[in-house]
Amino acid sequence: MKKNKLVILLLLALVVVAIFVLVKNKRKTLSGNDDDFAVPDTATVDKIFIANKKGATALLEKKDGIWLINGKYPARKDAIELLLVTFMRTQIKFPAPQAAQENLLKSIASNGTKCEIYQNGKISKTWYVGHETQDLRGTYCLLQGPDNDKPFNTVYAIEIPGFIGTIVPRFFLAEAEWREKKVLALTPDKIKNVTVNLPNFPDTSYSINVYGLHKFDVTTLSGKKIQPFDTAAVQQYLSYFMNLYVEYWCTNSFLPEIDSVRKTNDFLQITITDINNKKDTYKFYHKPPMEGHLLDEKGNKLPYDPENMYMKFKGDAEFARVSAYAWGKLFQSSHYFLPKTAVKK
């Protein structure tokens, strides 16, 4: 009888220990060595370096409160914040099975992504990000501490509470994807002049001079004043410059389509001068229709992509793909500003 009680007590003790270990692996504050992935104080993170075995790299640095990509361009705030949340909230899902450790180590070494995390100018830890777990709810990762010459030998599956999926897409490397996409954020009171040049329709090209929130003049490029004009239409038009983004940066791309478009003529130019006399001209180019979308709904051949176009700006130094839906509202002729009663059908 005593022997049975002893066996039961030993079994209970083993169960308690097992539960403790599982809970610790699942919910503990990560404070060990090879499993200490989390970065609780992301406010001190000031540098992130991402690289893969193919030689692609991305250097993100915080300078005067602004994150830069590769020391050249402002980085996307949403993508930076997503990385910082990943560093802060990650936790162990489970240690990879012992039988799978060797293969996972080889996989991460050959196909993984390395991410160095710096805090206050010093390297804090290095993540090696592998592929997703079988249930697609975690990511296999390996850790290297700041005082280690090489990574630890244990691969863990990590997760973010409340997030279902893998963190792999957050560690991308293309500079074009990291760049901030907002390129125009001018409120009407910051605009001095807008000139719209429609090369194919010179008679309806025009210039708007802004003297105040309610004081403007609208003149065709041939010198004829539009008088009277719809003040509300001018105010509405100037408000369109407040939040304009590019879809994708193509400045350093030399894909055949992009290279070909660069050599074509623009179909419209918009020159904006702000109250500090800073001027820039935005030139728009038609984008060829996508394969599989060469015909409209009536079966007619599309001359160009109706949803996307290309744009040059910053003295033609920048080239990007933009949405026709977002930017097309700027493509108004001078007739847009005529009083509604003056519009002839």
C-alpha positions as CSV (number, residue, x, y, z in Angstrom):
1,M,0.0,0.0,0.0
2,K,2.8,2.4,1.0
3,K,4.6,1.4,-2.3
4,N,1.5,2.4,-4.3
5,K,1.3,5.7,-2.6
6,L,4.9,6.4,-3.3
7,V,4.4,5.6,-7.0
8,I,1.4,7.9,-7.1
9,L,3.3,10.7,-5.4
10,L,6.2,10.3,-7.9
11,L,3.8,10.4,-10.8
12,L,2.1,13.6,-9.5
13,A,5.5,15.2,-9.0
14,L,6.5,14.4,-12.6
15,V,3.2,15.8,-13.8
16,V,3.8,19.0,-11.9
17,V,7.3,19.3,-13.2
18,A,6.1,18.7,-16.8
19,I,3.4,21.3,-16.5
20,F,5.8,23.8,-15.0
21,V,8.3,23.3,-17.9
22,L,5.5,23.7,-20.5
23,V,4.1,26.8,-19.0
24,K,7.6,28.2,-18.6
25,N,8.4,27.6,-22.3
26,K,5.1,29.0,-23.4
27,R,4.5,32.0,-21.2
28,K,7.7,33.0,-19.5
29,T,9.4,36.3,-19.8
30,L,12.2,35.5,-22.1
31,S,15.3,35.8,-20.0
32,G,17.5,32.8,-20.7
33,N,20.3,32.5,-23.1
34,D,19.5,30.6,-26.3
35,D,15.8,31.5,-26.0
36,D,16.1,35.2,-25.0
37,F,14.6,36.6,-28.2
38,A,12.4,39.4,-26.9
39,V,13.5,43.1,-26.8
40,P,11.3,44.6,-24.1
41,D,12.6,48.2,-24.5
42,T,12.3,48.9,-28.2
43,A,12.5,52.6,-27.6
44,T,16.3,52.2,-27.4
45,V,16.5,50.3,-30.7
46,D,18.4,52.6,-33.1
47,K,19.8,50.2,-35.7
48,I,18.6,47.1,-37.5
49,F,20.6,45.2,-40.1
50,I,19.0,42.5,-42.2
51,A,20.8,40.2,-44.6
52,N,20.5,36.9,-46.4
53,K,22.9,34.4,-48.0
54,K,22.4,35.8,-51.5
55,G,24.1,39.0,-50.5
56,A,21.0,41.2,-50.1
57,T,21.1,43.6,-47.2
58,A,19.0,46.4,-45.6
59,L,20.4,48.8,-43.1
60,L,17.8,50.7,-41.0
61,E,19.1,53.5,-38.8
62,K,17.5,56.0,-36.5
63,K,18.9,59.5,-37.1
64,D,17.5,62.5,-35.2
65,G,14.3,60.6,-34.6
66,I,13.9,59.5,-38.2
67,W,14.5,56.0,-39.5
68,L,16.5,55.8,-42.7
69,I,17.0,52.9,-45.2
70,N,20.6,52.4,-46.3
71,G,21.4,56.0,-45.1
72,K,19.6,57.5,-48.1
73,Y,15.8,57.6,-47.8
74,P,13.2,57.9,-45.0
75,A,11.9,54.4,-44.2
76,R,8.3,53.4,-44.0
77,K,7.0,54.0,-40.4
78,D,4.5,51.2,-40.6
79,A,7.2,48.6,-41.5
80,I,9.6,49.9,-38.8
81,E,6.8,49.8,-36.2
82,L,5.9,46.2,-37.2
83,L,9.5,45.1,-36.7
84,L,9.7,46.8,-33.3
85,V,6.5,45.1,-32.1
86,T,7.8,41.8,-33.3
87,F,11.0,42.3,-31.2
88,M,9.0,43.3,-28.2
89,R,6.1,40.9,-28.1
90,T,7.6,37.7,-29.4
91,Q,7.7,34.6,-27.1
92,I,8.6,30.9,-27.3
93,K,5.9,28.7,-28.8
94,F,8.0,25.5,-28.3
95,P,11.5,24.3,-28.8
96,A,11.9,22.5,-32.1
97,P,11.9,18.7,-31.7
98,Q,15.3,17.3,-31.1
99,A,15.1,15.0,-34.2
100,A,14.4,18.1,-36.4
101,Q,17.1,20.3,-34.9
102,E,19.9,19.4,-37.3
103,N,17.8,19.9,-40.5
104,L,16.4,23.2,-39.2
105,L,19.9,24.4,-38.4
106,K,21.0,23.6,-41.9
107,S,17.9,25.2,-43.4
108,I,18.4,28.4,-41.5
109,A,22.1,28.5,-42.3
110,S,21.4,28.2,-46.1
111,N,18.0,30.0,-46.5
112,G,17.4,32.0,-43.4
113,T,17.5,35.7,-42.8
114,K,19.9,37.3,-40.4
115,C,18.7,40.3,-38.3
116,E,21.1,42.2,-36.0
117,I,19.3,44.4,-33.4
118,Y,21.2,47.3,-31.9
119,Q,20.2,49.3,-28.8
120,N,21.9,52.6,-27.9
121,G,24.5,52.0,-30.6
122,K,25.5,48.6,-29.4
123,I,24.5,45.2,-30.8
124,S,21.9,43.6,-28.4
125,K,21.2,40.3,-30.1
126,T,21.0,38.6,-33.5
127,W,18.0,36.7,-34.8
128,Y,18.3,34.1,-37.5
129,V,14.8,33.8,-39.0
130,G,13.9,30.5,-40.7
131,H,10.6,29.2,-42.2
132,E,7.2,28.9,-40.8
133,T,6.1,26.0,-38.6
134,Q,3.8,23.3,-40.0
135,D,0.7,24.8,-38.5
136,L,1.6,28.2,-40.0
137,R,1.2,29.8,-36.6
138,G,4.9,30.2,-35.7
139,T,8.4,30.7,-37.1
140,Y,11.5,28.8,-36.5
141,C,14.3,31.0,-35.3
142,L,17.8,30.8,-33.9
143,L,19.4,33.3,-31.5
144,Q,22.9,34.7,-31.1
145,G,23.7,36.8,-28.1
146,P,25.9,40.0,-28.2
147,D,28.8,38.1,-26.4
148,N,28.7,35.1,-28.7
149,D,30.9,34.4,-31.7
150,K,28.3,32.2,-33.3
151,P,24.6,31.3,-32.9
152,F,23.3,29.0,-30.3
153,N,22.6,25.4,-31.3
154,T,18.9,25.3,-30.4
155,V,16.1,26.3,-32.8
156,Y,12.9,27.5,-31.3
157,A,9.5,28.2,-32.8
158,I,8.5,31.7,-31.8
159,E,5.1,33.4,-32.0
160,I,3.4,36.7,-31.2
161,P,0.3,36.4,-28.9
162,G,-2.9,37.2,-30.8
163,F,-1.2,37.0,-34.2
164,I,-1.8,34.0,-36.4
165,G,0.9,33.5,-39.1
166,T,4.6,33.8,-39.7
167,I,6.9,36.8,-39.1
168,V,9.1,35.9,-42.2
169,P,7.5,38.6,-44.5
170,R,8.5,41.3,-42.0
171,F,12.2,40.9,-42.7
172,F,12.3,42.0,-46.3
173,L,15.4,43.4,-47.9
174,A,14.5,45.4,-51.0
175,E,15.3,49.1,-50.6
176,A,12.3,50.1,-52.7
177,E,10.0,48.3,-50.4
178,W,11.5,49.9,-47.3
179,R,11.2,53.5,-48.6
180,E,8.5,55.8,-47.3
181,K,5.7,56.0,-50.0
182,K,4.2,59.3,-49.1
183,V,5.6,61.9,-51.5
184,L,3.2,64.8,-51.3
185,A,1.6,66.2,-48.1
186,L,0.9,69.9,-49.0
187,T,-2.1,71.5,-47.3
188,P,-3.7,74.3,-49.4
189,D,-2.2,77.0,-47.3
190,K,1.3,75.8,-48.2
191,I,0.8,76.0,-51.9
192,K,1.7,79.1,-53.9
193,N,1.1,77.9,-57.5
194,V,0.0,74.8,-59.4
195,T,0.5,74.6,-63.1
196,V,-1.0,71.8,-65.1
197,N,0.3,71.2,-68.6
198,L,-1.6,68.9,-70.9
199,P,0.6,68.5,-74.0
200,N,-2.2,67.1,-76.1
201,F,-4.7,69.7,-74.9
202,P,-2.8,73.0,-74.7
203,D,-6.0,75.2,-74.7
204,T,-7.1,73.6,-71.5
205,S,-3.8,73.7,-69.7
206,Y,-3.8,76.2,-66.8
207,S,-2.1,77.8,-63.8
208,I,-3.5,78.5,-60.3
209,N,-2.0,81.3,-58.3
210,V,-2.8,81.1,-54.6
211,Y,-2.9,84.3,-52.6
212,G,-4.8,83.0,-49.6
213,L,-7.3,80.4,-48.5
214,H,-10.1,82.2,-50.4
215,K,-8.2,84.2,-52.9
216,F,-7.0,82.7,-56.2
217,D,-6.7,83.3,-59.9
218,V,-6.9,80.7,-62.7
219,T,-5.2,81.4,-66.0
220,T,-4.8,79.3,-69.1
221,L,-1.2,78.8,-70.2
222,S,-2.0,80.9,-73.3
223,G,-2.5,83.8,-70.8
224,K,-6.3,84.0,-70.7
225,K,-7.8,84.5,-67.3
226,I,-10.7,82.3,-66.4
227,Q,-13.2,84.7,-64.9
228,P,-15.5,84.0,-63.2
229,F,-14.4,80.6,-61.7
230,D,-15.8,78.3,-59.1
231,T,-13.8,79.1,-55.9
232,A,-15.1,75.9,-54.2
233,A,-13.7,73.8,-57.1
234,V,-10.3,75.5,-56.7
235,Q,-10.3,74.8,-53.0
236,Q,-11.3,71.2,-53.6
237,Y,-8.5,70.8,-56.2
238,L,-5.8,72.2,-53.9
239,S,-6.9,69.8,-51.1
240,Y,-6.0,66.8,-53.4
241,F,-2.3,67.4,-52.7
242,M,-2.4,66.6,-49.0
243,N,-2.0,62.8,-49.1
244,L,-0.4,61.3,-52.1
245,Y,1.6,58.1,-52.2
246,V,3.6,56.1,-54.8
247,E,2.7,52.4,-55.2
248,Y,6.2,51.2,-55.8
249,W,9.6,52.9,-56.2
250,C,11.2,52.1,-59.6
251,T,14.1,54.6,-59.5
252,N,16.8,52.0,-59.4
253,S,15.0,49.4,-61.5
254,F,15.9,48.6,-65.1
255,L,13.3,46.0,-65.9
256,P,12.5,46.1,-69.6
257,E,9.0,47.7,-69.2
258,I,10.3,50.4,-66.9
259,D,13.3,51.1,-69.0
260,S,11.1,51.4,-72.1
261,V,8.6,53.8,-70.4
262,R,11.5,56.1,-69.4
263,K,12.1,56.7,-73.0
264,T,8.5,57.7,-73.9
265,N,6.9,61.1,-73.7
266,D,4.9,62.1,-70.7
267,F,1.2,62.8,-71.2
268,L,0.8,65.3,-68.4
269,Q,2.9,67.5,-66.2
270,I,2.0,69.1,-62.9
271,T,4.4,71.7,-61.4
272,I,3.9,72.7,-57.8
273,T,5.5,75.7,-56.1
274,D,5.1,76.0,-52.3
275,I,5.1,79.1,-50.2
276,N,8.9,78.8,-49.8
277,N,9.3,78.9,-53.6
278,K,10.3,75.2,-53.6
279,K,9.3,73.9,-57.0
280,D,8.9,70.4,-58.4
281,T,7.4,69.0,-61.6
282,Y,5.6,65.6,-61.6
283,K,5.6,64.0,-65.1
284,F,3.2,61.2,-65.8
285,Y,3.6,58.3,-68.3
286,H,1.3,55.6,-69.5
287,K,2.0,52.1,-68.3
288,P,1.5,49.2,-70.8
289,P,-1.4,46.9,-70.0
290,M,-0.7,43.8,-68.0
291,E,-0.5,40.4,-69.6
292,G,-4.0,38.9,-69.4
293,H,-5.6,42.3,-69.2
294,L,-5.1,43.5,-72.7
295,L,-8.8,44.0,-73.6
296,D,-11.5,46.0,-71.9
297,E,-14.9,44.5,-71.0
298,K,-16.2,45.1,-74.6
299,G,-13.2,43.3,-76.1
300,N,-11.4,46.4,-77.3
301,K,-7.6,46.5,-77.0
302,L,-6.4,48.6,-74.1
303,P,-3.8,51.2,-75.2
304,Y,-2.5,51.3,-71.6
305,D,-3.1,50.2,-68.1
306,P,-6.2,52.0,-66.8
307,E,-5.3,51.5,-63.1
308,N,-1.6,52.3,-62.9
309,M,0.9,54.7,-64.4
310,Y,4.5,55.9,-64.0
311,M,5.7,59.2,-62.6
312,K,9.0,61.1,-62.7
313,F,9.7,63.8,-60.2
314,K,12.5,65.4,-58.1
315,G,14.1,66.8,-61.2
316,D,13.5,63.5,-63.0
317,A,15.8,61.8,-60.4
318,E,12.9,59.7,-59.0
319,F,10.7,57.3,-60.9
320,A,7.8,55.4,-59.4
321,R,4.6,53.5,-60.2
322,V,1.4,55.3,-59.0
323,S,-2.3,54.5,-58.8
324,A,-4.5,56.1,-61.4
325,Y,-7.3,56.2,-58.7
326,A,-5.2,58.3,-56.3
327,W,-3.5,60.6,-58.7
328,G,-6.0,60.8,-61.5
329,K,-8.1,63.3,-59.6
330,L,-5.3,65.8,-60.3
331,F,-5.8,65.4,-64.0
332,Q,-8.4,68.1,-64.5
333,S,-8.7,70.5,-67.4
334,S,-9.4,74.2,-67.0
335,H,-13.1,73.5,-67.6
336,Y,-13.2,71.9,-64.1
337,F,-13.0,75.4,-62.5
338,L,-15.8,77.0,-64.6
339,P,-18.9,77.9,-62.6
340,K,-21.4,75.1,-62.9
341,T,-23.9,77.4,-64.6
342,A,-21.3,78.3,-67.2
343,V,-20.6,74.7,-68.3
344,K,-22.0,74.2,-71.7
345,K,-23.1,70.7,-72.9
